[in-house]
Amino acid sequence: MKSRMQIEMELLNLGDKRRNDRFRKILETSTDHPTASVPQAHSQWYDTRATYSFWSSPKVDSVQLLQAIGRATA
């Protein structure tokens, strides 16, 4: 049986496969290190920078993230 988070990730569509993959990686890292800062949670500078770039991107829309969660819940 799939977890709710797995279903949400399958339904996620941020308009680009790479963006979807980056969000999945960010979520996995955040889940593994829930109290760590972004630099502490990532072992590579590239991943730290990519995380900050993801969240500051105008192409990342919180509405899309919430819609994926809503579809998974339904």
A tleap script that builds the chain and sets N, CA, C and O, in Angstrom:
source leaprc.protein.ff14SB
mol = sequence {
  NMET LYS SER ARG MET GLN ILE GLU MET GLU
  LEU LEU ASN LEU GLY ASP LYS ARG ARG ASN
  ASP ARG PHE ARG LYS ILE LEU GLU THR SER
  THR ASP HIE PRO THR ALA SER VAL PRO GLN
  ALA HIE SER GLN TRP TYR ASP THR ARG ALA
  THR TYR SER PHE TRP SER SER PRO LYS VAL
  ASP SER VAL GLN LEU LEU GLN ALA ILE GLY
  ARG ALA THR CALA
}
set mol.1.N position { 0.844 -1.184 0.000 }
set mol.1.CA position { 0.000 0.000 0.000 }
set mol.1.C position { 0.888 1.246 0.000 }
set mol.1.O position { 1.846 1.339 0.767 }
set mol.2.N position { 0.559 2.188 -0.860 }
set mol.2.CA position { 1.335 3.414 -0.980 }
set mol.2.C position { 0.973 4.382 0.132 }
set mol.2.O position { -0.177 4.465 0.564 }
set mol.3.N position { 1.984 5.109 0.582 }
set mol.3.CA position { 1.728 6.132 1.588 }
set mol.3.C position { 1.108 7.354 0.917 }
set mol.3.O position { 1.156 7.505 -0.304 }
set mol.4.N position { 0.543 8.195 1.719 }
set mol.4.CA position { -0.072 9.416 1.200 }
set mol.4.C position { 0.979 10.265 0.495 }
set mol.4.O position { 0.703 10.861 -0.547 }
set mol.5.N position { 2.183 10.323 1.060 }
set mol.5.CA position { 3.242 11.113 0.449 }
set mol.5.C position { 3.632 10.554 -0.919 }
set mol.5.O position { 3.888 11.327 -1.842 }
set mol.6.N position { 3.682 9.237 -1.067 }
set mol.6.CA position { 4.000 8.636 -2.359 }
set mol.6.C position { 2.937 8.997 -3.398 }
set mol.6.O position { 3.263 9.298 -4.546 }
set mol.7.N position { 1.688 8.965 -2.998 }
set mol.7.CA position { 0.594 9.324 -3.907 }
set mol.7.C position { 0.703 10.802 -4.297 }
set mol.7.O position { 0.545 11.152 -5.466 }
set mol.8.N position { 0.974 11.666 -3.311 }
set mol.8.CA position { 1.120 13.090 -3.594 }
set mol.8.C position { 2.242 13.327 -4.602 }
set mol.8.O position { 2.097 14.141 -5.514 }
set mol.9.N position { 3.340 12.628 -4.444 }
set mol.9.CA position { 4.473 12.804 -5.348 }
set mol.9.C position { 4.154 12.311 -6.752 }
set mol.9.O position { 4.642 12.878 -7.729 }
set mol.10.N position { 3.355 11.278 -6.867 }
set mol.10.CA position { 2.951 10.786 -8.181 }
set mol.10.C position { 2.024 11.783 -8.877 }
set mol.10.O position { 2.052 11.901 -10.102 }
set mol.11.N position { 1.213 12.493 -8.112 }
set mol.11.CA position { 0.263 13.445 -8.667 }
set mol.11.C position { 0.862 14.828 -8.872 }
set mol.11.O position { 0.232 15.693 -9.481 }
set mol.12.N position { 2.052 15.042 -8.377 }
set mol.12.CA position { 2.700 16.338 -8.466 }
set mol.12.C position { 3.026 16.678 -9.915 }
set mol.12.O position { 3.582 15.858 -10.645 }
set mol.13.N position { 2.678 17.888 -10.318 }
set mol.13.CA position { 3.048 18.359 -11.646 }
set mol.13.C position { 3.390 19.834 -11.542 }
set mol.13.O position { 2.506 20.688 -11.464 }
set mol.14.N position { 4.679 20.120 -11.541 }
set mol.14.CA position { 5.147 21.501 -11.462 }
set mol.14.C position { 5.519 22.037 -12.844 }
set mol.14.O position { 6.172 23.074 -12.967 }
set mol.15.N position { 5.091 21.313 -13.883 }
set mol.15.CA position { 5.319 21.776 -15.238 }
set mol.15.C position { 6.624 21.342 -15.864 }
set mol.15.O position { 6.876 21.634 -17.033 }
set mol.16.N position { 7.457 20.651 -15.112 }
set mol.16.CA position { 8.745 20.190 -15.637 }
set mol.16.C position { 9.203 18.992 -14.814 }
set mol.16.O position { 9.186 19.032 -13.584 }
set mol.17.N position { 9.609 17.934 -15.495 }
set mol.17.CA position { 10.040 16.717 -14.798 }
set mol.17.C position { 11.201 16.989 -13.836 }
set mol.17.O position { 11.247 16.435 -12.738 }
set mol.18.N position { 12.125 17.835 -14.253 }
set mol.18.CA position { 13.284 18.140 -13.391 }
set mol.18.C position { 12.847 18.855 -12.117 }
set mol.18.O position { 13.392 18.610 -11.041 }
set mol.19.N position { 11.861 19.741 -12.247 }
set mol.19.CA position { 11.341 20.443 -11.068 }
set mol.19.C position { 10.634 19.464 -10.151 }
set mol.19.O position { 10.788 19.529 -8.931 }
set mol.20.N position { 9.859 18.555 -10.729 }
set mol.20.CA position { 9.195 17.521 -9.920 }
set mol.20.C position { 10.230 16.685 -9.176 }
set mol.20.O position { 10.087 16.424 -7.981 }
set mol.21.N position { 11.278 16.266 -9.895 }
set mol.21.CA position { 12.329 15.445 -9.279 }
set mol.21.C position { 13.046 16.197 -8.169 }
set mol.21.O position { 13.343 15.623 -7.121 }
set mol.22.N position { 13.327 17.477 -8.390 }
set mol.22.CA position { 14.004 18.281 -7.367 }
set mol.22.C position { 13.131 18.382 -6.124 }
set mol.22.O position { 13.630 18.253 -5.006 }
set mol.23.N position { 11.834 18.612 -6.305 }
set mol.23.CA position { 10.956 18.711 -5.141 }
set mol.23.C position { 10.922 17.398 -4.369 }
set mol.23.O position { 10.946 17.399 -3.139 }
set mol.24.N position { 10.865 16.288 -5.081 }
set mol.24.CA position { 10.886 14.982 -4.410 }
set mol.24.C position { 12.159 14.824 -3.582 }
set mol.24.O position { 12.116 14.346 -2.448 }
set mol.25.N position { 13.288 15.228 -4.155 }
set mol.25.CA position { 14.559 15.111 -3.437 }
set mol.25.C position { 14.578 16.031 -2.212 }
set mol.25.O position { 15.052 15.642 -1.145 }
set mol.26.N position { 14.062 17.246 -2.373 }
set mol.26.CA position { 13.987 18.175 -1.237 }
set mol.26.C position { 13.115 17.589 -0.135 }
set mol.26.O position { 13.472 17.648 1.041 }
set mol.27.N position { 11.985 17.032 -0.511 }
set mol.27.CA position { 11.071 16.448 0.467 }
set mol.27.C position { 11.700 15.262 1.186 }
set mol.27.O position { 11.572 15.140 2.404 }
set mol.28.N position { 12.379 14.388 0.447 }
set mol.28.CA position { 13.051 13.244 1.064 }
set mol.28.C position { 14.116 13.704 2.053 }
set mol.28.O position { 14.217 13.172 3.158 }
set mol.29.N position { 14.906 14.691 1.654 }
set mol.29.CA position { 15.966 15.200 2.530 }
set mol.29.C position { 15.367 15.845 3.773 }
set mol.29.O position { 15.860 15.642 4.882 }
set mol.30.N position { 14.312 16.617 3.588 }
set mol.30.CA position { 13.652 17.268 4.732 }
set mol.30.C position { 13.047 16.247 5.683 }
set mol.30.O position { 13.059 16.437 6.900 }
set mol.31.N position { 12.523 15.172 5.126 }
set mol.31.CA position { 11.948 14.113 5.953 }
set mol.31.C position { 13.038 13.384 6.734 }
set mol.31.O position { 12.843 13.023 7.895 }
set mol.32.N position { 14.178 13.172 6.095 }
set mol.32.CA position { 15.299 12.489 6.752 }
set mol.32.C position { 15.966 13.355 7.817 }
set mol.32.O position { 16.519 12.832 8.785 }
set mol.33.N position { 15.916 14.683 7.645 }
set mol.33.CA position { 16.575 15.622 8.567 }
set mol.33.C position { 15.607 16.753 8.925 }
set mol.33.O position { 15.820 17.897 8.523 }
set mol.34.N position { 14.550 16.445 9.675 }
set mol.34.CA position { 13.481 17.424 9.891 }
set mol.34.C position { 13.884 18.681 10.663 }
set mol.34.O position { 13.240 19.719 10.509 }
set mol.35.N position { 14.917 18.617 11.476 }
set mol.35.CA position { 15.290 19.796 12.258 }
set mol.35.C position { 16.520 20.510 11.717 }
set mol.35.O position { 16.946 21.523 12.270 }
set mol.36.N position { 17.088 19.988 10.644 }
set mol.36.CA position { 18.311 20.566 10.086 }
set mol.36.C position { 17.999 21.753 9.181 }
set mol.36.O position { 16.938 21.822 8.560 }
set mol.37.N position { 18.935 22.670 9.122 }
set mol.37.CA position { 18.825 23.755 8.156 }
set mol.37.C position { 19.115 23.176 6.770 }
set mol.37.O position { 19.565 22.036 6.654 }
set mol.38.N position { 18.862 23.943 5.743 }
set mol.38.CA position { 19.111 23.451 4.382 }
set mol.38.C position { 20.576 23.045 4.212 }
set mol.38.O position { 20.834 21.941 3.733 }
set mol.39.N position { 21.547 23.886 4.583 }
set mol.39.CA position { 22.941 23.462 4.420 }
set mol.39.C position { 23.316 22.238 5.267 }
set mol.39.O position { 24.132 21.420 4.844 }
set mol.40.N position { 22.728 22.115 6.445 }
set mol.40.CA position { 23.014 20.960 7.292 }
set mol.40.C position { 22.412 19.684 6.721 }
set mol.40.O position { 23.004 18.612 6.851 }
set mol.41.N position { 21.265 19.780 6.100 }
set mol.41.CA position { 20.563 18.598 5.598 }
set mol.41.C position { 21.209 18.034 4.335 }
set mol.41.O position { 21.121 16.833 4.076 }
set mol.42.N position { 21.852 18.885 3.554 }
set mol.42.CA position { 22.442 18.447 2.287 }
set mol.42.C position { 23.943 18.260 2.451 }
set mol.42.O position { 24.630 19.105 3.023 }
set mol.43.N position { 24.433 17.152 1.944 }
set mol.43.CA position { 25.867 16.867 2.065 }
set mol.43.C position { 26.690 17.546 0.975 }
set mol.43.O position { 27.903 17.692 1.118 }
set mol.44.N position { 26.048 17.960 -0.101 }
set mol.44.CA position { 26.745 18.588 -1.217 }
set mol.44.C position { 26.273 20.033 -1.393 }
set mol.44.O position { 25.086 20.330 -1.264 }
set mol.45.N position { 27.220 20.922 -1.689 }
set mol.45.CA position { 26.883 22.319 -1.917 }
set mol.45.C position { 25.898 22.455 -3.071 }
set mol.45.O position { 24.997 23.291 -3.018 }
set mol.46.N position { 26.058 21.647 -4.107 }
set mol.46.CA position { 25.156 21.692 -5.254 }
set mol.46.C position { 23.700 21.499 -4.808 }
set mol.46.O position { 22.815 22.231 -5.253 }
set mol.47.N position { 23.453 20.532 -3.945 }
set mol.47.CA position { 22.087 20.264 -3.485 }
set mol.47.C position { 21.549 21.402 -2.628 }
set mol.47.O position { 20.364 21.728 -2.696 }
set mol.48.N position { 22.412 22.002 -1.829 }
set mol.48.CA position { 22.003 23.155 -1.025 }
set mol.48.C position { 21.587 24.299 -1.942 }
set mol.48.O position { 20.525 24.895 -1.766 }
set mol.49.N position { 22.431 24.595 -2.915 }
set mol.49.CA position { 22.141 25.680 -3.852 }
set mol.49.C position { 20.887 25.394 -4.677 }
set mol.49.O position { 20.077 26.288 -4.921 }
set mol.50.N position { 20.737 24.141 -5.101 }
set mol.50.CA position { 19.565 23.756 -5.900 }
set mol.50.C position { 18.278 23.905 -5.081 }
set mol.50.O position { 17.243 24.293 -5.622 }
set mol.51.N position { 18.337 23.605 -3.809 }
set mol.51.CA position { 17.166 23.755 -2.941 }
set mol.51.C position { 16.764 25.217 -2.818 }
set mol.51.O position { 15.589 25.557 -2.955 }
set mol.52.N position { 17.745 26.083 -2.560 }
set mol.52.CA position { 17.437 27.510 -2.479 }
set mol.52.C position { 16.910 28.039 -3.816 }
set mol.52.O position { 15.984 28.850 -3.843 }
set mol.53.N position { 17.493 27.587 -4.906 }
set mol.53.CA position { 17.037 28.011 -6.234 }
set mol.53.C position { 15.607 27.553 -6.501 }
set mol.53.O position { 14.800 28.287 -7.072 }
set mol.54.N position { 15.310 26.333 -6.082 }
set mol.54.CA position { 13.956 25.801 -6.262 }
set mol.54.C position { 12.937 26.697 -5.574 }
set mol.54.O position { 11.953 27.107 -6.191 }
set mol.55.N position { 13.165 27.003 -4.300 }
set mol.55.CA position { 12.185 27.771 -3.540 }
set mol.55.C position { 12.092 29.219 -3.985 }
set mol.55.O position { 11.063 29.860 -3.770 }
set mol.56.N position { 13.143 29.751 -4.600 }
set mol.56.CA position { 13.086 31.145 -5.045 }
set mol.56.C position { 12.608 31.281 -6.495 }
set mol.56.O position { 12.428 32.394 -6.989 }
set mol.57.N position { 12.406 30.165 -7.165 }
set mol.57.CA position { 11.997 30.191 -8.568 }
set mol.57.C position { 10.557 30.679 -8.728 }
set mol.57.O position { 9.669 30.238 -7.999 }
set mol.58.N position { 10.325 31.583 -9.675 }
set mol.58.CA position { 8.947 32.002 -9.939 }
set mol.58.C position { 8.117 30.887 -10.591 }
set mol.58.O position { 6.893 30.990 -10.673 }
set mol.59.N position { 8.775 29.840 -11.045 }
set mol.59.CA position { 8.070 28.713 -11.672 }
set mol.59.C position { 7.546 27.713 -10.656 }
set mol.59.O position { 6.790 26.807 -11.008 }
set mol.60.N position { 7.940 27.867 -9.402 }
set mol.60.CA position { 7.434 26.999 -8.333 }
set mol.60.C position { 6.243 27.699 -7.715 }
set mol.60.O position { 6.360 28.792 -7.160 }
set mol.61.N position { 5.113 27.063 -7.819 }
set mol.61.CA position { 3.861 27.661 -7.389 }
set mol.61.C position { 3.285 26.859 -6.224 }
set mol.61.O position { 3.030 25.662 -6.355 }
set mol.62.N position { 3.085 27.515 -5.098 }
set mol.62.CA position { 2.545 26.819 -3.928 }
set mol.62.C position { 1.163 26.258 -4.207 }
set mol.62.O position { 0.771 25.259 -3.604 }
set mol.63.N position { 0.418 26.882 -5.107 }
set mol.63.CA position { -0.909 26.382 -5.451 }
set mol.63.C position { -0.802 24.992 -6.080 }
set mol.63.O position { -1.608 24.112 -5.777 }
set mol.64.N position { 0.183 24.792 -6.949 }
set mol.64.CA position { 0.390 23.477 -7.566 }
set mol.64.C position { 0.707 22.427 -6.507 }
set mol.64.O position { 0.206 21.304 -6.567 }
set mol.65.N position { 1.535 22.793 -5.545 }
set mol.65.CA position { 1.878 21.857 -4.470 }
set mol.65.C position { 0.632 21.497 -3.668 }
set mol.65.O position { 0.415 20.327 -3.353 }
set mol.66.N position { -0.178 22.480 -3.340 }
set mol.66.CA position { -1.396 22.224 -2.571 }
set mol.66.C position { -2.416 21.417 -3.369 }
set mol.66.O position { -3.137 20.597 -2.801 }
set mol.67.N position { -2.481 21.640 -4.674 }
set mol.67.CA position { -3.402 20.861 -5.509 }
set mol.67.C position { -3.010 19.390 -5.526 }
set mol.67.O position { -3.880 18.522 -5.475 }
set mol.68.N position { -1.711 19.095 -5.596 }
set mol.68.CA position { -1.262 17.703 -5.569 }
set mol.68.C position { -1.646 17.038 -4.254 }
set mol.68.O position { -2.071 15.883 -4.232 }
set mol.69.N position { -1.494 17.770 -3.170 }
set mol.69.CA position { -1.858 17.241 -1.857 }
set mol.69.C position { -3.367 17.009 -1.803 }
set mol.69.O position { -3.821 15.985 -1.295 }
set mol.70.N position { -4.137 17.951 -2.323 }
set mol.70.CA position { -5.599 17.812 -2.336 }
set mol.70.C position { -6.057 16.626 -3.159 }
set mol.70.O position { -6.953 15.893 -2.740 }
set mol.71.N position { -5.447 16.418 -4.345 }
set mol.71.CA position { -5.810 15.263 -5.179 }
set mol.71.C position { -5.469 13.958 -4.485 }
set mol.71.O position { -6.224 12.989 -4.572 }
set mol.72.N position { -4.338 13.927 -3.797 }
set mol.72.CA position { -3.941 12.702 -3.101 }
set mol.72.C position { -4.896 12.408 -1.945 }
set mol.72.O position { -5.221 11.253 -1.672 }
set mol.73.N position { -5.336 13.467 -1.275 }
set mol.73.CA position { -6.248 13.293 -0.149 }
set mol.73.C position { -7.616 12.791 -0.619 }
set mol.73.O position { -8.240 11.943 0.019 }
set mol.74.N position { -8.061 13.337 -1.748 }
set mol.74.CA position { -9.372 12.933 -2.292 }
set mol.74.C position { -9.314 11.491 -2.728 }
set mol.74.O position { -10.309 10.953 -3.214 }
savepdb mol mol.pdb
quit
